[in-house]
Amino acid sequence: MDTAEEIIIGYDGSAAAVPAVRWAARQAAQRNCGLHLVHSTLWPAITRDLGPVPGVEGSGLRRAAEDILAEGVARIHEAVPGLAVKTTLFYGWPAEHLRKLSSGAELLVVGTRGAGGFMGLLIGSVSLELAATADCPVAVIRGGEHLGGPVVVGVDFDDWELPLRQACKLAALAGAALRMVHVRKKHWFPRPVPAAGISAQGPEEPRVQALLDAAERSAHETFPGLDLDIRSPIGTSIPGSILAEAEDASIIVVGTQGHGLIRGTIGSTAHAVLHHATCPVLLVRRPSPGPR
């Protein structure tokens, strides 16, 4: 299926999905690209009787699924009146259908559907699975978005170009500032006091500065004139420091290479940011080259 220049939005009719639909609509309008609203129902796995109840107008499981799609379109038009929307109704596990659609797509957008009360973890299983397996950037949208706030991007030594490129685009489209954050790990044990005439600068500092200089050049070359704020806090927790720098953010962008032992994991930093952020998060993962 050709999904080039298209934003895919998964909608399940829940309250948690409404901010995602509105965010996706604004992105489609800003990027001048197509918007594809998708709903997937699991009812066929439970029953084959999807038709209407005899004598009851507008009933039936298939009709209920179609109504959810229509509701999603209405939510989109509330956010961006007149925006063209393509809709598809699938049957089966939502993450599998959305993952297949993600190949070649501009973005995949989902909401949150977690328990919320267990250790502050707010992300549902579908959102987490897609963050780890989709072939395009995945935006997980929750309430708490600070419209007009900066776009915050975590910049690390490994594979920082893709997340930075996505963050630059988001900031430029929204007319927002871009805040680049590289977290330097705090040393638990004090360093020896340097001898006279020897710099106290840590051995990693030149490498950190080279990274920040390269990222700054890349941002300005990609989008000249971008309002850029570079921060390099020292902290014991990389995700905790990123979240602290993103309290006023409109969205956080993080990269992940998924170094976990289980196929489809997204890495500890991205995982923690995704679970504990109070604003939308965009995860940018370089797809695995092997068969899926």
N, C-alpha and C positions, 0 to 999 in steps of 0.2 A: 504494500500500500504506500502510495506517495504521500509523505507527510512533510516534505520540504516546505519551509516558510510557514510552518503551522505550529500553533500552541495547542497541546492536548490538555484538557482539563477533566479530571475524574470527579464525578458528582454522585453522591449517594443519598441526597435529600436531607442529610442531617444538618443541624445548626452549625457544626464545625466546618462543614463544606462551603457555607455561604461566603465567608471572607475569601476563600480560595477562588470561587467563581468570579467574584468582583475583581480580585487582583489580576486574574488571567484576562479578564475583559479589558482592563486598562492597559495591560501589556500588549495585547493584540492591537489595540488602537494606536499605541505609541510606536509599535514596530511596523504597523501597516501590514500585518500578516494574518493568515487565516486562524480561526478559532474552532476547535473541534471538541464538542461536549460529549462525554462518554458516560453512560451508566451501565453497570453490569449487575445482574440479579442472579442469586443462587437458587431461586425457587425451583427451576427444572431439576436440580439435584435431589429435591425433596418430594416433588409431585409433578405429574404430567398434566394435571388439570389446571391450565393457566387461563382458561376461558372464563367468560362471565357467568355469574350465578343466574340461573333461569329466573326471569322476572325482575331482576334487580339491575336497573340501568347504570352503566358506568362501573360495574363491578368486575372482578377478575384480577388475577395476579399480573397478567400481561398488561392490562389497562393501568394497573397501579404503577408498573415500571415506566410506562409511557408518560404517565402523569408526572413522575419525578423528572424525566427529561424536559417536559414542557415547563415545569417549575424552574429548572435550571436556566432555561432560555430566558424566562421572565426576569430572573435575578441578573442575568447578563445585561439585559436591556435596561434594567434599573441603573446599572453602573455606567453603561455606554449605550444610549439610545440609538437604535438603527444599526448596530453592529451585526454584520453577517455571521451566522453561526451554523456549522454543520453538526448534526447529532447522530449518534449511533447507540443502539441498544444491544448489549452483549448478554449472553448467558454463561455463567461460570465464575471462576475465581477472578476478581477484578484486577489483581496485580499482574496476572498472566497476560490478560488482554492489553492492559496499559503498557506493559513492558514491550510487547510486540509492536505497538504503535509508536513507541519512543524512538525507534530506529530512524534517524534522519530528521526528527522533529526539532524545532527551535527550542522548546521547553516542554516539560511535563509538569503539570501543576496539580497538587493534591492538598486536601485539608488534613486536620488531625482528628483522630478518633480513638484516643486512649482513655484509660481508666481515670487518670488525672490525680487520684489520691494516693497512689503507691509511689512513695519516694520522689514525688514531683515529676514522674515520667508521664509525658503527655502524648506520646506518639503511638498511633495504632499500628497494627501489624502490616497492613497494606502499604502505608506510607513508608515504614521502615524497610520493607522488602524492596520497594521501588527505588528508594534512595541508594540501595546497594546493587541493584541489577539493571536499572534503565540505561539505555544507550545515549541519552541526552541529559543535560542538566535538569535536576529535579528541584522544584520549589515547593517546600512544605509550608503552608500558610496557616497562621493562627491569628487570633485577635492580638492587639497590642502593637500593631504597625503604627509607627510615628510618621505620618505623611509629611514629607518635607525634610525628614531627618536624614542623616548621612547614610551612605551605603558603606558598610564595614566589611573589609575583606581580610582574612587571615593569610599572611604570606610566610611560607616556610621554604626551606632549601629545596625540598623535593617537589617538582612539578607545579610551580607557582604560576606559570604563564596562563594556563587555562582559567583558573579562578579569577585572576586579575583581569583578564580580558572580559569575562562575563560581568564582573563588578563595574568596570569602566563603562560598559554599555548601559547597565542599569542606572548608574549615576548620570550619564549623559542624557538618557531618555527622560529622566525625572527632573533634570536640572538641579541635582543634589550634589553635595560634596562627597568625595571619596576618601574614606579613612582607611589607610593601610596599617595593619597591625602585625608586627613580628614580635613574638614573645621570647625573651631571653630567659632561660631557666635559672632560677635562683640556686646558688650553691649552698648546700646544707652546712658545710664545714668552711670556716674562714680560710682564706688564702694567705700564704705567707706574706709578710710585709716585704716589698721589694727593696733591694739594696739601693744605695744612693746612686742616682744617675740612670736607674732602670725604670722604665715606664710601668705604671701599675695597671695598664690596660691589659685585660684578659686576652688569652691567645685566640679566642673566637671572635673578638671585636672586629678585626679587619674583614673577616668573612661576613659578618653581619652587615657591616657598612657597605660592602660590595653588593650584597643581596638587595639592600634597600635602594642603593643607587641604580642598580639595574632595573628594579621594579618601577622606580620613579621615571626613568627614561622611557620604559615601555608604556607606561600610562600616558605620558605626555605625547609620545609618538602616535599612540592609538587614537587618543582624543585630545588634541591640543586645546589648552585653555581650561581643562578640567580643574576644579577646585580640589586640591590634594592636601590631605593632612596625614603626615607620617608619624606613627607612634611605635616605640619599641620598649614596652614595659618589661620589668623584671618580675617574674612570679614563679611560684612553685607548681602552678597548674596552668598549662597552655590554654585549655578551654575556658577555665575560670577567668584568666586574664583577658581573653578575647571577649567574653561576655561582659566583663566589667567595662571594657572600652565601647560596648555597644548598647548601653542603657538607653540612648536616645536614637538608636538606629531605625531606619525604615526597613532594612533587611540586612542579614549577615550572609556573606558568601564564604564558603569553605571548600577546599579541595580534599579529595580522598582518593587514595590508591587502593584501599581495601586490603591491608596487609594481614587481616585476620586469618586464622587457620581454617575457618569454615568458609566455603564458597559464598560470596555475596555479602561479606561483612564490609563495613565502611570505614573501619579504623577508629581508634579510641577518641581522638580529638573531635572528629566530625560527629561521632555518636553522642558524645557528651553535649556538644553545642546544640545538636538537633533536639535532644531531649529537654534541655534546660533553658533554651532561649525563650524570651517573652515576645519576640517579634518573628516575622517570616525568616526562613533560612533557605538559601539556595546551595545545593550540593552539586559540585562539579567533579565528576569522576571520569578518568580516562578508561574507556571500555576495555575489557580484557580481549586480547587478540584471538584467543582460542574459541572453539565451538561452544555454544550455549546449550 
